[in-house]
Amino acid sequence: MKNLIEQNFLNNKVEVFIINLKRDQQKKNKMIKMLKNFSFNFFFVEAIDGLKKKEISEEGYCDLKRRLFLGRSLLDKELAIMESHVKAIKLFSMSKSDYGLILEDDILIPEIFEQILNKIIALDYDFDLIRFINKPKFRKLRGRIVASIDQKYSLIRLPKLPGGAYSYLLSKKGANKLLDMTSSYYHPIDILMGQTWKKNLNSLFCSPGMIEHPPVPEHVEINDPRYVKENKKIISIYAYTRMFFKFYEVIMKWAHFWVKFPGDFKSRTQKRL
């Protein structure tokens, strides 16, 4: 355990796990400087390096499903990010803290964040996962308010789930659910978090979003490997499997969104009383 994490502060309620490549000392120093005024525990988790093929185990990854439904294999970088997050989640699941905040090392955290985090914990709401992403696409989405944090911030549930796994809070129960989901996967970690119906994952968002991440270019290169399909290898069935996959995902996302409605309504009503 001591070889995997580096302890800076002590706190019994929340621990923070920061995913950082060993060669990215500059990002590590920046995160230390940013977090030094916060009172909670934080640790650095050595990330899997996507440039080093031998470090990537591909445990749990199903390449056949990935190519059938999405048209291409996951990149080494995407696999490395998945395994790095799994490593951080496992460390939290073995800790004594009630909640784990997983962060990537290239983010911007506002000064008010710890205050909002404490208010979320004080709500005593039974969540699995809360994401703090702040980007233009997220700001345009409308969701259902589950609980009010204060006059400005709320916990909301979205039927359409944006990508981004650079900042999220887990309960112990949520960590175990995510680990179960990653035991067999074909999506990157952020998209997997959107498949909430698989383990009845109670996944919410803090709105407005709080933690910023370097923006992804609006216009990507046509040869960007993330968007190049390999469907020539499976051209005879890809059109059908892709259509089935998209239909299935849309139905399940909306079904789970409405299945959660009674509990969300009850939670919001109780908080008002």
Secondary structure as GFF3:
##gff-version 3
##sequence-region A 1 273
A	DSSP	beta_strand	14	20	.	.	.	ID=ss1
A	DSSP	alpha_helix	25	35	.	.	.	ID=ss2
A	DSSP	beta_strand	41	46	.	.	.	ID=ss3
A	DSSP	three_ten_helix	53	55	.	.	.	ID=ss4
A	DSSP	alpha_helix	63	70	.	.	.	ID=ss5
A	DSSP	alpha_helix	76	93	.	.	.	ID=ss6
A	DSSP	beta_strand	99	104	.	.	.	ID=ss7
A	DSSP	alpha_helix	113	122	.	.	.	ID=ss8
A	DSSP	beta_strand	129	131	.	.	.	ID=ss9
A	DSSP	beta_strand	133	134	.	.	.	ID=ss10
A	DSSP	alpha_helix	136	140	.	.	.	ID=ss11
A	DSSP	beta_strand	144	148	.	.	.	ID=ss12
A	DSSP	beta_strand	154	157	.	.	.	ID=ss13
A	DSSP	beta_strand	167	171	.	.	.	ID=ss14
A	DSSP	alpha_helix	172	181	.	.	.	ID=ss15
A	DSSP	alpha_helix	189	192	.	.	.	ID=ss16
A	DSSP	beta_strand	203	207	.	.	.	ID=ss17
A	DSSP	beta_strand	211	212	.	.	.	ID=ss18
A	DSSP	three_ten_helix	231	234	.	.	.	ID=ss19
A	DSSP	alpha_helix	235	259	.	.	.	ID=ss20
A	DSSP	alpha_helix	261	272	.	.	.	ID=ss21
###
